[in-house]
Structures are given as structure tokens and as C-alpha cells.
């Protein structure tokens, strides 16, 4: 390995597998369920 790398001259490259890491999912919940999870989040301090 080199002792010193010149990072401004290096070219970045996107991760080719990043589109496979996460998938968007949509679910429909009733108001009671959403209210339940919001109350739990408030109790534990999770935004």
C-alpha cells in the first residue's frame, strides 16, 4: 500500500448493489394501529 493517497484526484464509484439493498413497501393501517405505535414511540422517546 502507498503511504499517501491523493483523494481529490480519485474518481468515486457508486455501489452497484445498492439498488438491491432496500425495497420500498407500502402498507395500509387503521387509525387505531397507528395511534398505538405512536403512543409507544412517545413512551420510549423515539421520534
C-alpha positions in Angstrom: 0.0 0.0 0.0 1.0 3.6 -0.5 2.0 5.8 2.3 -0.1 8.7 0.9 -3.2 8.8 -1.4 -4.3 11.8 -3.3 -8.1 11.7 -2.7 -9.1 14.7 -4.7 -7.8 13.0 -7.9 -9.6 9.7 -7.2 -12.8 9.0 -9.0 -15.8 7.9 -6.9 -17.9 4.9 -8.0 -21.4 4.1 -6.9 -22.1 0.8 -5.2 -23.6 -1.4 -8.0 -25.6 -3.5 -5.4 -27.2 -0.5 -3.6 -30.5 -0.8 -5.5 -30.8 -4.4 -4.2 -30.3 -3.5 -0.5 -33.6 -1.8 0.2 -37.1 -2.1 -1.2 -40.0 0.3 -0.8 -43.1 -1.2 0.8 -46.4 0.4 1.4 -49.0 -0.9 3.9 -52.3 0.4 4.9 -53.1 0.5 8.7 -56.2 1.6 10.5 -56.1 4.7 12.8 -56.1 2.6 16.0 -53.0 0.7 14.9 -51.1 3.9 14.0 -52.2 5.5 17.3 -51.0 2.5 19.2 -47.5 2.7 17.7 -47.3 6.5 18.1 -48.1 6.1 21.8 -45.4 3.5 22.2 -42.9 5.8 20.4 -43.8 8.7 22.7 -43.3 6.5 25.8 -39.9 5.3 24.7 -38.7 8.6 23.3 -38.5 7.5 19.7 -39.5 10.3 17.2 
